[in-house]
Amino acid sequence: MTKIRVKKLAWRQWNIEHLKKHNVTVKEVEFSIINFIAHKHGYKGRYILIGRSGNRIISTIVKREKVNTYLVITARDADKKERKIVYEKENK
């Protein structure tokens, strides 16, 4: 699996507004990505980073912009399969 190192997140006004539709804040996204637990490939060359922010498990879809810099496309609460991945990794 591809190793992903996120040092910087790129934000645009449209993606910040889009997060509101999913009831997720910028701080929650940043916190969940600092030490994301799992990742998987999305479509169009995007990645889904799954991490915790408090008690929430958040899935963030990102696209690589530059080395170690990723553009946030959207973020939402993790679905059942994504939560299962997190629980399995945490309980190893």
MODELLER restraints for C-alpha pairs under 7 A, 6 or more apart:
rsr = mdl.restraints
at = mdl.atoms
rsr.add(forms.Gaussian(group=physical.xy_distance, feature=features.Distance(at['CA:5:A'], at['CA:68:A']), mean=5.60, stdev=0.5))
rsr.add(forms.Gaussian(group=physical.xy_distance, feature=features.Distance(at['CA:6:A'], at['CA:68:A']), mean=4.93, stdev=0.5))
rsr.add(forms.Gaussian(group=physical.xy_distance, feature=features.Distance(at['CA:6:A'], at['CA:69:A']), mean=6.08, stdev=0.5))
rsr.add(forms.Gaussian(group=physical.xy_distance, feature=features.Distance(at['CA:6:A'], at['CA:70:A']), mean=6.86, stdev=0.5))
rsr.add(forms.Gaussian(group=physical.xy_distance, feature=features.Distance(at['CA:7:A'], at['CA:68:A']), mean=5.25, stdev=0.5))
rsr.add(forms.Gaussian(group=physical.xy_distance, feature=features.Distance(at['CA:7:A'], at['CA:69:A']), mean=6.11, stdev=0.5))
rsr.add(forms.Gaussian(group=physical.xy_distance, feature=features.Distance(at['CA:8:A'], at['CA:68:A']), mean=6.45, stdev=0.5))
rsr.add(forms.Gaussian(group=physical.xy_distance, feature=features.Distance(at['CA:8:A'], at['CA:69:A']), mean=4.76, stdev=0.5))
rsr.add(forms.Gaussian(group=physical.xy_distance, feature=features.Distance(at['CA:8:A'], at['CA:70:A']), mean=6.53, stdev=0.5))
rsr.add(forms.Gaussian(group=physical.xy_distance, feature=features.Distance(at['CA:9:A'], at['CA:69:A']), mean=5.67, stdev=0.5))
rsr.add(forms.Gaussian(group=physical.xy_distance, feature=features.Distance(at['CA:9:A'], at['CA:70:A']), mean=5.07, stdev=0.5))
rsr.add(forms.Gaussian(group=physical.xy_distance, feature=features.Distance(at['CA:9:A'], at['CA:71:A']), mean=5.82, stdev=0.5))
rsr.add(forms.Gaussian(group=physical.xy_distance, feature=features.Distance(at['CA:9:A'], at['CA:72:A']), mean=6.67, stdev=0.5))
rsr.add(forms.Gaussian(group=physical.xy_distance, feature=features.Distance(at['CA:10:A'], at['CA:69:A']), mean=6.75, stdev=0.5))
rsr.add(forms.Gaussian(group=physical.xy_distance, feature=features.Distance(at['CA:10:A'], at['CA:70:A']), mean=5.78, stdev=0.5))
rsr.add(forms.Gaussian(group=physical.xy_distance, feature=features.Distance(at['CA:10:A'], at['CA:71:A']), mean=4.46, stdev=0.5))
rsr.add(forms.Gaussian(group=physical.xy_distance, feature=features.Distance(at['CA:10:A'], at['CA:72:A']), mean=6.27, stdev=0.5))
rsr.add(forms.Gaussian(group=physical.xy_distance, feature=features.Distance(at['CA:11:A'], at['CA:71:A']), mean=6.25, stdev=0.5))
rsr.add(forms.Gaussian(group=physical.xy_distance, feature=features.Distance(at['CA:11:A'], at['CA:72:A']), mean=6.25, stdev=0.5))
rsr.add(forms.Gaussian(group=physical.xy_distance, feature=features.Distance(at['CA:15:A'], at['CA:72:A']), mean=6.85, stdev=0.5))
rsr.add(forms.Gaussian(group=physical.xy_distance, feature=features.Distance(at['CA:15:A'], at['CA:73:A']), mean=6.01, stdev=0.5))
rsr.add(forms.Gaussian(group=physical.xy_distance, feature=features.Distance(at['CA:15:A'], at['CA:74:A']), mean=6.31, stdev=0.5))
rsr.add(forms.Gaussian(group=physical.xy_distance, feature=features.Distance(at['CA:16:A'], at['CA:26:A']), mean=6.90, stdev=0.5))
rsr.add(forms.Gaussian(group=physical.xy_distance, feature=features.Distance(at['CA:18:A'], at['CA:74:A']), mean=6.69, stdev=0.5))
rsr.add(forms.Gaussian(group=physical.xy_distance, feature=features.Distance(at['CA:19:A'], at['CA:25:A']), mean=6.46, stdev=0.5))
rsr.add(forms.Gaussian(group=physical.xy_distance, feature=features.Distance(at['CA:19:A'], at['CA:74:A']), mean=6.07, stdev=0.5))
rsr.add(forms.Gaussian(group=physical.xy_distance, feature=features.Distance(at['CA:19:A'], at['CA:75:A']), mean=6.15, stdev=0.5))
rsr.add(forms.Gaussian(group=physical.xy_distance, feature=features.Distance(at['CA:22:A'], at['CA:76:A']), mean=5.46, stdev=0.5))
rsr.add(forms.Gaussian(group=physical.xy_distance, feature=features.Distance(at['CA:24:A'], at['CA:75:A']), mean=6.84, stdev=0.5))
rsr.add(forms.Gaussian(group=physical.xy_distance, feature=features.Distance(at['CA:24:A'], at['CA:76:A']), mean=6.47, stdev=0.5))
rsr.add(forms.Gaussian(group=physical.xy_distance, feature=features.Distance(at['CA:28:A'], at['CA:53:A']), mean=5.53, stdev=0.5))
rsr.add(forms.Gaussian(group=physical.xy_distance, feature=features.Distance(at['CA:29:A'], at['CA:60:A']), mean=6.99, stdev=0.5))
rsr.add(forms.Gaussian(group=physical.xy_distance, feature=features.Distance(at['CA:29:A'], at['CA:75:A']), mean=6.98, stdev=0.5))
rsr.add(forms.Gaussian(group=physical.xy_distance, feature=features.Distance(at['CA:31:A'], at['CA:53:A']), mean=5.72, stdev=0.5))
rsr.add(forms.Gaussian(group=physical.xy_distance, feature=features.Distance(at['CA:32:A'], at['CA:51:A']), mean=4.49, stdev=0.5))
rsr.add(forms.Gaussian(group=physical.xy_distance, feature=features.Distance(at['CA:32:A'], at['CA:52:A']), mean=4.72, stdev=0.5))
rsr.add(forms.Gaussian(group=physical.xy_distance, feature=features.Distance(at['CA:32:A'], at['CA:53:A']), mean=4.89, stdev=0.5))
rsr.add(forms.Gaussian(group=physical.xy_distance, feature=features.Distance(at['CA:32:A'], at['CA:58:A']), mean=6.61, stdev=0.5))
rsr.add(forms.Gaussian(group=physical.xy_distance, feature=features.Distance(at['CA:33:A'], at['CA:49:A']), mean=6.96, stdev=0.5))
rsr.add(forms.Gaussian(group=physical.xy_distance, feature=features.Distance(at['CA:33:A'], at['CA:51:A']), mean=6.02, stdev=0.5))
rsr.add(forms.Gaussian(group=physical.xy_distance, feature=features.Distance(at['CA:35:A'], at['CA:51:A']), mean=6.93, stdev=0.5))
rsr.add(forms.Gaussian(group=physical.xy_distance, feature=features.Distance(at['CA:36:A'], at['CA:49:A']), mean=6.34, stdev=0.5))
rsr.add(forms.Gaussian(group=physical.xy_distance, feature=features.Distance(at['CA:36:A'], at['CA:50:A']), mean=5.70, stdev=0.5))
rsr.add(forms.Gaussian(group=physical.xy_distance, feature=features.Distance(at['CA:36:A'], at['CA:51:A']), mean=4.29, stdev=0.5))
rsr.add(forms.Gaussian(group=physical.xy_distance, feature=features.Distance(at['CA:37:A'], at['CA:50:A']), mean=5.90, stdev=0.5))
rsr.add(forms.Gaussian(group=physical.xy_distance, feature=features.Distance(at['CA:37:A'], at['CA:51:A']), mean=5.12, stdev=0.5))
rsr.add(forms.Gaussian(group=physical.xy_distance, feature=features.Distance(at['CA:37:A'], at['CA:86:A']), mean=6.42, stdev=0.5))
rsr.add(forms.Gaussian(group=physical.xy_distance, feature=features.Distance(at['CA:38:A'], at['CA:49:A']), mean=6.07, stdev=0.5))
rsr.add(forms.Gaussian(group=physical.xy_distance, feature=features.Distance(at['CA:38:A'], at['CA:50:A']), mean=5.22, stdev=0.5))
rsr.add(forms.Gaussian(group=physical.xy_distance, feature=features.Distance(at['CA:38:A'], at['CA:51:A']), mean=6.89, stdev=0.5))
rsr.add(forms.Gaussian(group=physical.xy_distance, feature=features.Distance(at['CA:38:A'], at['CA:86:A']), mean=6.70, stdev=0.5))
rsr.add(forms.Gaussian(group=physical.xy_distance, feature=features.Distance(at['CA:39:A'], at['CA:47:A']), mean=6.78, stdev=0.5))
rsr.add(forms.Gaussian(group=physical.xy_distance, feature=features.Distance(at['CA:39:A'], at['CA:48:A']), mean=5.42, stdev=0.5))
rsr.add(forms.Gaussian(group=physical.xy_distance, feature=features.Distance(at['CA:39:A'], at['CA:49:A']), mean=4.44, stdev=0.5))
rsr.add(forms.Gaussian(group=physical.xy_distance, feature=features.Distance(at['CA:39:A'], at['CA:50:A']), mean=5.84, stdev=0.5))
rsr.add(forms.Gaussian(group=physical.xy_distance, feature=features.Distance(at['CA:40:A'], at['CA:47:A']), mean=5.82, stdev=0.5))
rsr.add(forms.Gaussian(group=physical.xy_distance, feature=features.Distance(at['CA:40:A'], at['CA:48:A']), mean=5.31, stdev=0.5))
rsr.add(forms.Gaussian(group=physical.xy_distance, feature=features.Distance(at['CA:40:A'], at['CA:49:A']), mean=6.81, stdev=0.5))
rsr.add(forms.Gaussian(group=physical.xy_distance, feature=features.Distance(at['CA:41:A'], at['CA:47:A']), mean=4.66, stdev=0.5))
rsr.add(forms.Gaussian(group=physical.xy_distance, feature=features.Distance(at['CA:41:A'], at['CA:48:A']), mean=6.15, stdev=0.5))
rsr.add(forms.Gaussian(group=physical.xy_distance, feature=features.Distance(at['CA:42:A'], at['CA:48:A']), mean=5.98, stdev=0.5))
rsr.add(forms.Gaussian(group=physical.xy_distance, feature=features.Distance(at['CA:45:A'], at['CA:63:A']), mean=6.87, stdev=0.5))
rsr.add(forms.Gaussian(group=physical.xy_distance, feature=features.Distance(at['CA:46:A'], at['CA:61:A']), mean=6.68, stdev=0.5))
rsr.add(forms.Gaussian(group=physical.xy_distance, feature=features.Distance(at['CA:46:A'], at['CA:62:A']), mean=5.66, stdev=0.5))
rsr.add(forms.Gaussian(group=physical.xy_distance, feature=features.Distance(at['CA:46:A'], at['CA:63:A']), mean=4.70, stdev=0.5))
rsr.add(forms.Gaussian(group=physical.xy_distance, feature=features.Distance(at['CA:47:A'], at['CA:61:A']), mean=5.67, stdev=0.5))
rsr.add(forms.Gaussian(group=physical.xy_distance, feature=features.Distance(at['CA:47:A'], at['CA:62:A']), mean=5.40, stdev=0.5))
rsr.add(forms.Gaussian(group=physical.xy_distance, feature=features.Distance(at['CA:47:A'], at['CA:63:A']), mean=6.40, stdev=0.5))
rsr.add(forms.Gaussian(group=physical.xy_distance, feature=features.Distance(at['CA:48:A'], at['CA:59:A']), mean=6.23, stdev=0.5))
rsr.add(forms.Gaussian(group=physical.xy_distance, feature=features.Distance(at['CA:48:A'], at['CA:60:A']), mean=5.51, stdev=0.5))
rsr.add(forms.Gaussian(group=physical.xy_distance, feature=features.Distance(at['CA:48:A'], at['CA:61:A']), mean=4.55, stdev=0.5))
rsr.add(forms.Gaussian(group=physical.xy_distance, feature=features.Distance(at['CA:48:A'], at['CA:62:A']), mean=6.45, stdev=0.5))
rsr.add(forms.Gaussian(group=physical.xy_distance, feature=features.Distance(at['CA:49:A'], at['CA:59:A']), mean=5.63, stdev=0.5))
rsr.add(forms.Gaussian(group=physical.xy_distance, feature=features.Distance(at['CA:49:A'], at['CA:60:A']), mean=5.16, stdev=0.5))
rsr.add(forms.Gaussian(group=physical.xy_distance, feature=features.Distance(at['CA:49:A'], at['CA:61:A']), mean=6.40, stdev=0.5))
rsr.add(forms.Gaussian(group=physical.xy_distance, feature=features.Distance(at['CA:50:A'], at['CA:57:A']), mean=6.94, stdev=0.5))
rsr.add(forms.Gaussian(group=physical.xy_distance, feature=features.Distance(at['CA:50:A'], at['CA:58:A']), mean=5.72, stdev=0.5))
rsr.add(forms.Gaussian(group=physical.xy_distance, feature=features.Distance(at['CA:50:A'], at['CA:59:A']), mean=4.49, stdev=0.5))
rsr.add(forms.Gaussian(group=physical.xy_distance, feature=features.Distance(at['CA:50:A'], at['CA:60:A']), mean=6.37, stdev=0.5))
rsr.add(forms.Gaussian(group=physical.xy_distance, feature=features.Distance(at['CA:51:A'], at['CA:57:A']), mean=5.62, stdev=0.5))
rsr.add(forms.Gaussian(group=physical.xy_distance, feature=features.Distance(at['CA:51:A'], at['CA:58:A']), mean=5.53, stdev=0.5))
rsr.add(forms.Gaussian(group=physical.xy_distance, feature=features.Distance(at['CA:51:A'], at['CA:59:A']), mean=6.67, stdev=0.5))
rsr.add(forms.Gaussian(group=physical.xy_distance, feature=features.Distance(at['CA:52:A'], at['CA:58:A']), mean=6.02, stdev=0.5))
rsr.add(forms.Gaussian(group=physical.xy_distance, feature=features.Distance(at['CA:57:A'], at['CA:77:A']), mean=6.01, stdev=0.5))
rsr.add(forms.Gaussian(group=physical.xy_distance, feature=features.Distance(at['CA:57:A'], at['CA:78:A']), mean=5.62, stdev=0.5))
rsr.add(forms.Gaussian(group=physical.xy_distance, feature=features.Distance(at['CA:57:A'], at['CA:83:A']), mean=6.85, stdev=0.5))
rsr.add(forms.Gaussian(group=physical.xy_distance, feature=features.Distance(at['CA:58:A'], at['CA:75:A']), mean=6.72, stdev=0.5))
rsr.add(forms.Gaussian(group=physical.xy_distance, feature=features.Distance(at['CA:58:A'], at['CA:76:A']), mean=5.67, stdev=0.5))
rsr.add(forms.Gaussian(group=physical.xy_distance, feature=features.Distance(at['CA:58:A'], at['CA:77:A']), mean=4.59, stdev=0.5))
rsr.add(forms.Gaussian(group=physical.xy_distance, feature=features.Distance(at['CA:58:A'], at['CA:78:A']), mean=5.03, stdev=0.5))
rsr.add(forms.Gaussian(group=physical.xy_distance, feature=features.Distance(at['CA:59:A'], at['CA:75:A']), mean=5.54, stdev=0.5))
rsr.add(forms.Gaussian(group=physical.xy_distance, feature=features.Distance(at['CA:59:A'], at['CA:76:A']), mean=5.50, stdev=0.5))
rsr.add(forms.Gaussian(group=physical.xy_distance, feature=features.Distance(at['CA:59:A'], at['CA:77:A']), mean=5.95, stdev=0.5))
rsr.add(forms.Gaussian(group=physical.xy_distance, feature=features.Distance(at['CA:59:A'], at['CA:78:A']), mean=4.99, stdev=0.5))
rsr.add(forms.Gaussian(group=physical.xy_distance, feature=features.Distance(at['CA:60:A'], at['CA:74:A']), mean=5.88, stdev=0.5))
rsr.add(forms.Gaussian(group=physical.xy_distance, feature=features.Distance(at['CA:60:A'], at['CA:75:A']), mean=4.13, stdev=0.5))
rsr.add(forms.Gaussian(group=physical.xy_distance, feature=features.Distance(at['CA:60:A'], at['CA:76:A']), mean=6.57, stdev=0.5))
rsr.add(forms.Gaussian(group=physical.xy_distance, feature=features.Distance(at['CA:61:A'], at['CA:72:A']), mean=6.18, stdev=0.5))
rsr.add(forms.Gaussian(group=physical.xy_distance, feature=features.Distance(at['CA:61:A'], at['CA:73:A']), mean=5.44, stdev=0.5))
rsr.add(forms.Gaussian(group=physical.xy_distance, feature=features.Distance(at['CA:61:A'], at['CA:74:A']), mean=5.38, stdev=0.5))
rsr.add(forms.Gaussian(group=physical.xy_distance, feature=features.Distance(at['CA:61:A'], at['CA:75:A']), mean=6.06, stdev=0.5))
rsr.add(forms.Gaussian(group=physical.xy_distance, feature=features.Distance(at['CA:62:A'], at['CA:70:A']), mean=5.84, stdev=0.5))
rsr.add(forms.Gaussian(group=physical.xy_distance, feature=features.Distance(at['CA:62:A'], at['CA:71:A']), mean=5.37, stdev=0.5))
rsr.add(forms.Gaussian(group=physical.xy_distance, feature=features.Distance(at['CA:62:A'], at['CA:72:A']), mean=4.54, stdev=0.5))
rsr.add(forms.Gaussian(group=physical.xy_distance, feature=features.Distance(at['CA:62:A'], at['CA:73:A']), mean=5.32, stdev=0.5))
rsr.add(forms.Gaussian(group=physical.xy_distance, feature=features.Distance(at['CA:63:A'], at['CA:70:A']), mean=5.39, stdev=0.5))
rsr.add(forms.Gaussian(group=physical.xy_distance, feature=features.Distance(at['CA:63:A'], at['CA:71:A']), mean=5.16, stdev=0.5))
rsr.add(forms.Gaussian(group=physical.xy_distance, feature=features.Distance(at['CA:63:A'], at['CA:72:A']), mean=6.66, stdev=0.5))
rsr.add(forms.Gaussian(group=physical.xy_distance, feature=features.Distance(at['CA:64:A'], at['CA:70:A']), mean=4.40, stdev=0.5))
rsr.add(forms.Gaussian(group=physical.xy_distance, feature=features.Distance(at['CA:64:A'], at['CA:71:A']), mean=6.20, stdev=0.5))
rsr.add(forms.Gaussian(group=physical.xy_distance, feature=features.Distance(at['CA:65:A'], at['CA:71:A']), mean=6.15, stdev=0.5))
